[in-house]
């Protein structure tokens, strides 16, 4: 989570909008994976994927991967016994 928050600080606006950048920052400023919904993670992943596709940004790729891993953890990682 800290890595995504750190990476989001280096993001620039094109090809993502100011609103999308603020959304990503607001999601990861929560600081706790339990406070972030799967839907929020999916939206961040969509934004990062589009940014990566359009710009080829390594930062976007990392944010996409980290976000998708966090999503998988929320969906499947907490089952246990």
N, CA, C and O of each residue as an XYZ file, in Angstrom:
324
protein
N       0.821     -1.178      0.000
C       0.000      0.000      0.000
C       0.870      1.250      0.000
O       0.576      2.208     -0.714
N       1.927      1.249      0.785
C       2.794      2.423      0.838
C       3.467      2.676     -0.499
O       3.683      3.824     -0.886
N       3.801      1.592     -1.211
C       4.458      1.741     -2.511
C       3.538      2.435     -3.505
O       3.985      3.304     -4.253
N       2.269      2.068     -3.526
C       1.328      2.712     -4.446
C       1.148      4.174     -4.082
O       1.109      5.035     -4.961
N       1.040      4.459     -2.809
C       0.915      5.856     -2.375
C       2.141      6.651     -2.791
O       2.020      7.792     -3.237
N       3.322      6.058     -2.649
C       4.554      6.732     -3.055
C       4.584      6.951     -4.565
O       4.928      8.037     -5.032
N       4.225      5.929     -5.321
C       4.227      6.046     -6.778
C       3.230      7.095     -7.267
O       3.486      7.788     -8.252
N       2.103      7.209     -6.583
C       1.092      8.168     -7.028
C       1.584      9.608     -6.913
O       1.060     10.497     -7.584
N       2.576      9.840     -6.079
C       3.125     11.187     -5.935
C       3.915     11.610     -7.175
O       4.073     12.804     -7.428
N       4.410     10.644     -7.946
C       5.209     10.964     -9.128
C       4.374     11.017    -10.408
O       4.914     11.206    -11.498
N       3.076     10.852    -10.276
C       2.210     10.809    -11.448
C       1.974     12.201    -12.016
O       1.894     13.188    -11.286
N       1.864     12.251    -13.340
C       1.518     13.503    -14.000
C       0.130     13.360    -14.611
O      -0.412     12.257    -14.666
N      -0.446     14.462    -15.067
C      -1.850     14.440    -15.455
C      -2.140     13.782    -16.798
O      -3.181     13.139    -16.927
N      -1.309     13.903    -17.770
C      -1.635     13.282    -19.047
C      -1.068     11.894    -19.106
O       0.105     11.734    -18.769
N      -1.775     10.905    -19.492
C      -3.103     10.876    -20.081
C      -4.239     10.707    -19.081
O      -5.376     10.479    -19.494
N      -3.974     10.809    -17.788
C      -5.083     10.733    -16.847
C      -5.485     12.139    -16.413
O      -4.688     13.077    -16.458
N      -6.716     12.255    -16.000
C      -7.242     13.565    -15.605
C      -6.875     13.878    -14.155
O      -6.451     13.008    -13.395
N      -7.050     15.120    -13.808
C      -6.797     15.546    -12.431
C      -7.717     14.792    -11.473
O      -7.302     14.407    -10.380
N      -8.956     14.584    -11.884
C      -9.921     13.863    -11.046
C      -9.478     12.413    -10.826
O      -9.599     11.885     -9.720
N      -8.968     11.774    -11.879
C      -8.506     10.398    -11.748
C      -7.285     10.320    -10.832
O      -7.177      9.405    -10.016
N      -6.384     11.260    -10.963
C      -5.211     11.308    -10.097
C      -5.622     11.494     -8.642
O      -5.117     10.802     -7.758
N      -6.527     12.416     -8.396
C      -7.012     12.640     -7.034
C      -7.734     11.401     -6.494
O      -7.626     11.088     -5.308
N      -8.463     10.703     -7.354
C      -9.159      9.489     -6.941
C      -8.150      8.438     -6.475
O      -8.320      7.834     -5.416
N      -7.107      8.223     -7.266
C      -6.078      7.242     -6.906
C      -5.444      7.619     -5.573
O      -5.277      6.771     -4.696
N      -5.098      8.871     -5.425
C      -4.477      9.315     -4.175
C      -5.422      9.160     -2.987
O      -4.997      8.775     -1.898
N      -6.705      9.461     -3.197
C      -7.659      9.354     -2.087
C      -7.867      7.899     -1.663
O      -8.018      7.610     -0.476
N      -7.874      6.993     -2.630
C      -8.046      5.576     -2.303
C      -6.888      5.094     -1.439
O      -7.103      4.447     -0.415
N      -5.661      5.407     -1.847
C      -4.510      4.880     -1.124
C      -4.120      5.706      0.094
O      -3.275      5.287      0.885
N      -4.727      6.869      0.248
C      -4.469      7.650      1.463
C      -5.205      7.050      2.659
O      -4.948      7.431      3.801
N      -6.113      6.122      2.404
C      -6.829      5.450      3.499
C      -5.873      4.639      4.361
O      -6.117      4.440      5.551
N      -4.778      4.169      3.754
C      -3.704      3.532      4.506
C      -3.930      2.111      4.979
O      -2.982      1.463      5.423
N      -5.135      1.607      4.904
C      -5.433      0.263      5.390
C      -6.240     -0.460      4.326
O      -7.270      0.042      3.875
N      -5.784     -1.617      3.933
C      -6.455     -2.385      2.874
C      -7.904     -2.691      3.247
O      -8.754     -2.802      2.364
N      -8.198     -2.830      4.540
C      -9.563     -3.132      4.966
C     -10.519     -1.958      4.745
O     -11.736     -2.143      4.727
N      -9.976     -0.764      4.578
C     -10.804      0.422      4.345
C     -11.042      0.698      2.865
O     -11.779      1.620      2.516
N     -10.420     -0.097      1.992
C     -10.546      0.100      0.549
C     -11.419     -1.014     -0.013
O     -11.198     -2.190      0.277
N     -12.411     -0.643     -0.817
C     -13.308     -1.646     -1.388
C     -12.708     -2.252     -2.663
O     -11.830     -1.669     -3.298
N     -13.204     -3.420     -3.008
C     -12.788     -4.078     -4.252
C     -13.137     -3.184     -5.441
O     -12.369     -3.091     -6.399
N     -14.284     -2.533     -5.379
C     -14.709     -1.661     -6.479
C     -13.746     -0.484     -6.661
O     -13.445     -0.091     -7.789
N     -13.271      0.069     -5.560
C     -12.291      1.162     -5.645
C     -10.992      0.671     -6.279
O     -10.400      1.356     -7.113
N     -10.556     -0.517     -5.879
C      -9.342     -1.083     -6.454
C      -9.511     -1.359     -7.942
O      -8.589     -1.138     -8.727
N     -10.677     -1.837     -8.326
C     -10.932     -2.097     -9.747
C     -10.910     -0.812    -10.564
O     -10.403     -0.795    -11.686
N     -11.457      0.263    -10.007
C     -11.436      1.545    -10.728
C     -10.010      2.071    -10.870
O      -9.628      2.554    -11.936
N      -9.220      1.978     -9.795
C      -7.822      2.407     -9.874
C      -7.077      1.568    -10.914
O      -6.289      2.101    -11.696
N      -7.325      0.270    -10.920
C      -6.668     -0.608    -11.895
C      -7.046     -0.222    -13.321
O      -6.190     -0.223    -14.207
N      -8.311      0.106    -13.555
C      -8.745      0.527    -14.893
C      -8.038      1.804    -15.327
O      -7.596      1.914    -16.470
N      -7.931      2.756    -14.427
C      -7.258      4.025    -14.731
C      -5.788      3.755    -15.052
O      -5.264      4.235    -16.057
N      -5.124      2.976    -14.181
C      -3.698      2.689    -14.371
C      -3.463      1.893    -15.647
O      -2.479      2.131    -16.347
N      -4.341      0.964    -15.958
C      -4.199      0.154    -17.172
C      -4.309      1.034    -18.410
O      -3.516      0.895    -19.341
N      -5.276      1.928    -18.429
C      -5.438      2.828    -19.575
C      -4.221      3.736    -19.722
O      -3.724      3.961    -20.826
N      -3.750      4.255    -18.583
C      -2.581      5.124    -18.586
C      -1.366      4.361    -19.116
O      -0.619      4.875    -19.948
N      -1.174      3.139    -18.632
C      -0.054      2.303    -19.070
C      -0.167      2.029    -20.568
O       0.823      2.120    -21.294
N      -1.367      1.694    -21.028
C      -1.592      1.377    -22.441
C      -1.309      2.590    -23.333
O      -0.682      2.449    -24.383
N      -1.759      3.761    -22.932
C      -1.615      4.963    -23.740
C      -0.220      5.573    -23.673
O       0.258      6.147    -24.652
N       0.431      5.450    -22.521
C       1.684      6.171    -22.299
C       2.894      5.256    -22.166
O       4.032      5.704    -22.310
N       2.655      3.974    -21.892
C       3.763      3.047    -21.681
C       4.541      3.327    -20.403
O       5.712      2.966    -20.290
N       3.890      3.967    -19.449
C       4.541      4.390    -18.207
C       4.824      3.204    -17.281
O       3.944      2.385    -17.016
N       6.057      3.128    -16.799
C       6.427      2.103    -15.833
C       5.685      2.307    -14.511
O       5.283      1.339    -13.865
N       5.507      3.560    -14.115
C       4.766      3.861    -12.877
C       3.335      3.347    -12.996
O       2.815      2.731    -12.065
N       2.702      3.596    -14.132
C       1.329      3.127    -14.342
C       1.266      1.604    -14.281
O       0.338      1.039    -13.701
N       2.248      0.946    -14.878
C       2.298     -0.516    -14.865
C       2.416     -1.034    -13.430
O       1.722     -1.977    -13.049
N       3.293     -0.417    -12.636
C       3.454     -0.839    -11.242
C       2.183     -0.614    -10.448
O       1.782     -1.475     -9.664
N       1.544      0.525    -10.639
C       0.294      0.798     -9.915
C      -0.773     -0.213    -10.321
O      -1.510     -0.714     -9.472
N      -0.857     -0.512    -11.611
C      -1.815     -1.518    -12.080
C      -1.554     -2.868    -11.399
O      -2.479     -3.490    -10.876
N      -0.299     -3.318    -11.408
C       0.025     -4.622    -10.811
C      -0.240     -4.651     -9.312
O      -0.866     -5.588     -8.816
N       0.226     -3.638     -8.584
C       0.006     -3.604     -7.140
C      -1.477     -3.585     -6.822
O      -1.934     -4.287     -5.919
N      -2.226     -2.787     -7.557
C      -3.662     -2.674     -7.308
C      -4.361     -3.997     -7.587
O      -5.239     -4.412     -6.830
N      -3.975     -4.659     -8.669
C      -4.608     -5.938     -9.013
C      -4.265     -7.009     -7.973
O      -5.103     -7.854     -7.658
N      -3.039     -6.980     -7.439
C      -2.662     -7.925     -6.383
C      -3.450     -7.652     -5.105
O      -3.888     -8.585     -4.432
N      -3.629     -6.381     -4.771
C      -4.423     -6.041     -3.584
C      -5.868     -6.485     -3.758
O      -6.496     -6.965     -2.814
N      -6.389     -6.323     -4.965
C      -7.751     -6.780     -5.268
C      -7.864     -8.291     -5.054
O      -8.806     -8.767     -4.421
N      -6.896     -9.038     -5.587
C      -6.899    -10.495     -5.432
C      -6.811    -10.883     -3.954
O      -7.481    -11.816     -3.510
N      -5.987    -10.167     -3.204
C      -5.876    -10.437     -1.771
C      -7.211    -10.226     -1.075
O      -7.629    -11.039     -0.250
N      -7.876     -9.128     -1.416
C      -9.174     -8.847     -0.784
C     -10.210     -9.906     -1.151
O     -11.033    -10.289     -0.319
N     -10.171    -10.375     -2.388
C     -11.165    -11.352     -2.830
C     -10.854    -12.770     -2.353
O     -11.768    -13.518     -2.005
N      -9.577    -13.146     -2.334
C      -9.237    -14.550     -2.106
C      -8.257    -14.803     -0.970
O      -8.151    -15.934     -0.497
N      -7.546    -13.787     -0.525
C      -6.452    -14.002      0.416
C      -6.853    -14.107      1.858
O      -6.055    -14.572      2.672
N      -8.026    -13.708      2.210
C      -8.403    -13.690      3.622
C      -9.154    -14.945      4.044
O      -9.494    -15.109      5.215
N      -9.409    -15.819      3.096
C     -10.039    -17.088      3.463
C      -9.006    -17.916      4.206
O      -7.844    -17.986      3.805
N      -9.417    -18.510      5.234
C      -8.426    -19.301      5.960
C      -9.072    -20.174      6.995
O     -10.287    -20.356      7.073
N      -8.217    -20.670      7.737
C      -8.831    -21.508      8.708
C      -7.857    -22.059      9.612
O      -8.212    -22.810     10.520
